[in-house]
Amino acid sequence: MIVIPHKDVVYTDFQGTGGILVDLNTKQYYQLNETGALIWQVLEKGGSVNDIVAEIRNIYEVSIEQAQASVERLIVNLESKKLVRRS
């Protein structure tokens, strides 16, 4: 499954410590922690949920279940704010 960022959402990285998403339609902004920023960056590159899970597991010592749960939690949150959509 692919999750596609909304075209009107802009991301700014904070040098590896997280980032900010800004929805240009609503002028709302959302702060991402380091893991959330990593997830967003893979989404922007067109990566799948499996790609994100693999990237998280390469960087952090977590189980596949923990990585999948973290990714799913953030995606559901981003969907609820209409920042991404599933394809």
C-alpha positions as CSV (number, residue, x, y, z in Angstrom):
1,M,0.0,0.0,0.0
2,I,1.2,3.5,-0.8
3,V,0.3,6.5,1.3
4,I,0.4,9.8,-0.7
5,P,1.1,13.2,0.9
6,H,-1.4,15.9,0.0
7,K,0.0,18.2,-2.6
8,D,-0.7,21.3,-0.4
9,V,1.3,20.1,2.6
10,V,4.9,21.4,3.0
11,Y,7.5,19.7,5.1
12,T,10.5,21.4,6.8
13,D,13.2,19.3,8.4
14,F,14.9,20.2,11.6
15,Q,18.3,18.7,10.9
16,G,17.5,15.2,11.9
17,T,15.6,16.0,15.1
18,G,12.1,16.2,13.6
19,G,10.2,18.4,11.4
20,I,7.1,20.5,10.8
21,L,4.3,19.9,8.3
22,V,2.2,22.9,7.2
23,D,-1.1,22.5,5.5
24,L,-1.2,25.4,3.1
25,N,-5.0,25.2,2.8
26,T,-5.8,25.4,6.5
27,K,-2.6,27.2,7.7
28,Q,-2.3,24.6,10.4
29,Y,1.1,23.2,11.3
30,Y,2.0,19.8,12.8
31,Q,5.2,18.9,14.6
32,L,6.8,15.6,13.9
33,N,9.4,13.8,16.1
34,E,12.4,12.2,14.6
35,T,10.6,9.0,13.7
36,G,7.6,10.9,12.3
37,A,10.0,13.0,10.1
38,L,11.6,9.8,8.8
39,I,8.2,8.3,7.9
40,W,7.2,11.6,6.1
41,Q,10.4,11.7,4.2
42,V,9.9,8.1,2.9
43,L,6.3,9.0,2.0
44,E,7.5,12.0,0.0
45,K,9.8,9.7,-2.0
46,G,6.9,7.5,-2.9
47,G,7.8,4.7,-0.5
48,S,5.3,2.1,0.6
49,V,4.4,1.3,4.2
50,N,6.7,-1.7,4.0
51,D,9.6,0.5,2.8
52,I,9.0,2.7,5.9
53,V,9.0,-0.2,8.2
54,A,12.2,-1.5,6.7
55,E,13.8,1.9,7.1
56,I,12.8,2.2,10.7
57,R,14.1,-1.2,11.5
58,N,17.5,-0.3,9.8
59,I,17.9,2.7,12.1
60,Y,16.2,1.6,15.3
61,E,16.4,-1.7,17.2
62,V,12.6,-2.5,17.1
63,S,10.6,-5.5,16.1
64,I,8.6,-5.5,12.9
65,E,5.4,-5.3,14.9
66,Q,6.6,-2.3,16.8
67,A,7.7,-0.6,13.6
68,Q,4.4,-1.4,11.8
69,A,2.3,-0.1,14.8
70,S,4.3,3.2,14.9
71,V,3.9,3.7,11.2
72,E,0.1,2.8,11.2
73,R,-0.5,5.2,14.2
74,L,1.1,8.1,12.4
75,I,-0.6,7.4,9.1
76,V,-4.0,7.2,10.7
77,N,-3.3,10.5,12.5
78,L,-2.2,12.2,9.2
79,E,-5.2,10.8,7.4
80,S,-7.6,12.2,10.1
81,K,-6.0,15.7,9.4
82,K,-6.3,15.1,5.6
83,L,-2.5,15.4,5.2
84,V,-2.2,12.1,3.3
85,R,-4.4,9.5,1.5
86,R,-4.0,5.8,0.9
87,S,-3.7,4.5,-2.6
